[in-house]
Amino acid sequence: MADDILSYKKFHRIDLLCAPIGNLDWSKEEGSLMIDSQELEKAIIGCILMDHNLFILCKDSISPDDFHFDTCEKIYKTMIDLEARGRTIDPIMVINELRSTYEESNFPSAFVYQLANESPSGHIFEEYVDELIETRALERERKGYQCE
């Protein structure tokens, strides 16, 4: 559904701003309208886990705030910390850092491995990043747009 909405927005920008959105997530801020982009967020994280060089392509374009799902946000913050210290970004390093930084000894390491194993091909990684940026811009636009 989210993919249909994002494709639709390119042709009907104003209509979309006033139209209801199919999948919403209210997990980060109570009462804020957010487009469900969980699969997109997971794809970005998974691609980076499989090829740490992809992080360099997106680190100046997206921030942890662009990830609405807490687990993806924590993983991305962890990637930023690892990269700042010159460490390799891979599933093992991310899990170890998550456990020490967030004091989450029970962090679901299987989820990190799942993201890496199920990540789509990295050759379209930049498209995923662009789509996330566009999605967040649309959210900001919706928040500021007053429908009559």
Backbone torsions as a table, in degrees:
resi	resn	phi	psi	omega
1	MET	NA	-43.4	-179.1
2	ALA	-62.2	-38.7	178.5
3	ASP	-63.3	-40.2	178.0
4	ASP	-61.9	-42.3	-179.4
5	ILE	-64.8	-45.2	-178.4
6	LEU	-66.6	-35.7	175.5
7	SER	-67.6	-41.3	-178.3
8	TYR	-63.4	-35.6	-174.9
9	LYS	-61.8	-28.5	-178.1
10	LYS	-64.8	-25.9	-176.7
11	PHE	-106.2	-24.5	-175.5
12	HIS	-131.1	55.9	-173.8
13	ARG	-52.6	-53.4	-176.5
14	ILE	-66.6	-43.0	178.7
15	ASP	-58.4	-39.8	-178.5
16	LEU	-67.2	-35.0	-178.9
17	LEU	-61.9	-30.0	-179.7
18	CYS	-97.8	-12.7	-175.6
19	ALA	-82.1	151.5	175.2
20	PRO	-69.2	150.0	179.3
21	ILE	-100.8	138.3	-176.0
22	GLY	-62.7	-58.9	-175.9
23	ASN	-107.5	120.0	179.6
24	LEU	-119.3	150.0	174.7
25	ASP	-126.5	129.1	-179.0
26	TRP	-111.1	16.8	-169.5
27	SER	-71.3	-31.2	-172.4
28	LYS	-87.1	-47.4	-179.2
29	GLU	-130.8	125.4	178.2
30	GLU	-64.0	126.9	176.2
31	GLY	85.8	1.7	179.0
32	SER	-99.3	144.5	-177.1
33	LEU	-89.1	117.6	-178.9
34	MET	-130.3	138.3	178.6
35	ILE	-80.4	134.1	-179.9
36	ASP	-69.3	111.5	-179.0
37	SER	-128.3	29.5	-175.9
38	GLN	-56.7	-45.2	-178.4
39	GLU	-64.7	-38.7	178.1
40	LEU	-64.8	-45.2	178.3
41	GLU	-61.7	-44.4	179.5
42	LYS	-63.9	-37.6	179.1
43	ALA	-64.3	-42.9	179.4
44	ILE	-62.8	-49.0	179.9
45	ILE	-61.1	-45.7	-179.2
46	GLY	-60.7	-42.7	178.8
47	CYS	-62.1	-42.8	179.3
48	ILE	-64.7	-40.9	178.9
49	LEU	-60.3	-33.1	-179.6
50	MET	-83.2	-25.4	179.7
51	ASP	-145.9	96.1	-174.6
52	HIS	-61.7	-19.1	177.7
53	ASN	-66.6	-21.8	178.1
54	LEU	-67.3	-25.0	179.0
55	PHE	-60.0	-38.1	-179.6
56	ILE	-61.2	-33.6	-179.6
57	LEU	-68.6	-27.2	-172.9
58	CYS	-114.8	-10.8	-170.8
59	LYS	-62.2	-26.5	178.1
60	ASP	-91.6	-8.7	-176.2
61	SER	-100.4	-34.8	-178.6
62	ILE	-125.0	152.2	-179.5
63	SER	-122.8	169.9	177.5
64	PRO	-56.9	-30.3	179.4
65	ASP	-66.0	-17.9	177.7
66	ASP	-75.6	-11.2	178.4
67	PHE	-99.9	114.2	-177.8
68	HIS	-83.4	-21.4	-178.0
69	PHE	-92.3	122.8	-170.4
70	ASP	-50.6	-43.1	-177.9
71	THR	-65.0	-43.9	178.0
72	CYS	-64.4	-39.5	178.1
73	GLU	-62.2	-45.1	178.9
74	LYS	-63.1	-41.5	179.8
75	ILE	-64.2	-42.5	-179.6
76	TYR	-66.0	-41.7	175.9
77	LYS	-59.5	-40.1	178.8
78	THR	-63.6	-40.3	176.9
79	MET	-61.5	-40.7	177.9
80	ILE	-61.1	-45.8	179.8
81	ASP	-62.3	-44.6	179.0
82	LEU	-61.7	-45.9	-178.7
83	GLU	-64.3	-38.1	179.6
84	ALA	-63.4	-29.0	178.9
85	ARG	-94.3	6.3	178.3
86	GLY	74.2	22.0	-179.7
87	ARG	-92.6	156.6	177.7
88	THR	-75.3	141.6	176.5
89	ILE	-99.3	110.4	175.2
90	ASP	-150.6	169.2	-175.4
91	PRO	-55.0	-43.1	-177.4
92	ILE	-65.7	-46.0	-179.6
93	MET	-65.3	-39.3	179.6
94	VAL	-64.9	-45.5	179.5
95	ILE	-62.0	-46.7	179.4
96	ASN	-61.0	-41.7	179.4
97	GLU	-67.5	-41.6	177.5
98	LEU	-59.3	-43.1	-177.9
99	ARG	-66.0	-36.4	-179.2
100	SER	-84.6	-41.6	-176.9
101	THR	-70.0	-48.1	-176.1
102	TYR	-96.1	5.6	-180.0
103	GLU	49.5	45.0	179.7
104	GLU	-112.5	81.2	-178.5
105	SER	-64.1	-21.3	179.8
106	ASN	-101.6	19.4	179.5
107	PHE	-56.3	133.5	-175.4
108	PRO	-69.7	88.9	-179.0
109	SER	-60.2	-29.4	178.9
110	ALA	-60.5	-32.9	178.9
111	PHE	-65.1	-42.1	178.8
112	VAL	-63.0	-46.0	177.5
113	TYR	-63.5	-36.7	178.3
114	GLN	-63.3	-43.8	178.1
115	LEU	-59.2	-43.7	-179.9
116	ALA	-66.1	-45.6	-176.9
117	ASN	-70.0	-31.7	-177.8
118	GLU	-96.4	6.3	-177.4
119	SER	-68.0	139.7	177.3
120	PRO	-72.2	178.0	-178.9
121	SER	-60.7	136.6	-180.0
122	GLY	-71.7	-11.0	-177.4
123	HIS	-69.2	-14.5	175.0
124	ILE	-113.3	19.8	-178.9
125	PHE	-54.4	-45.4	-178.2
126	GLU	-61.3	-31.4	176.2
127	GLU	-66.6	-38.3	177.0
128	TYR	-62.7	-44.9	180.0
129	VAL	-62.8	-46.0	178.3
130	ASP	-59.6	-40.4	179.8
131	GLU	-65.3	-40.2	177.9
132	LEU	-64.8	-42.5	178.4
133	ILE	-61.6	-44.8	178.8
134	GLU	-63.9	-39.4	179.5
135	THR	-63.1	-45.3	179.6
136	ARG	-67.2	-35.9	176.6
137	ALA	-64.1	-40.2	177.9
138	LEU	-63.3	-40.5	177.7
139	GLU	-62.0	-45.6	179.5
140	ARG	-62.7	-38.9	178.5
141	GLU	-64.3	-43.2	179.6
142	ARG	-63.1	-39.3	-179.5
143	LYS	-64.6	-34.0	-177.6
144	GLY	-92.8	-9.5	-175.6
145	TYR	-93.4	130.2	180.0
146	GLN	-100.6	110.4	177.6
147	CYS	-81.6	140.1	179.8
148	GLU	-86.1	NA	NA
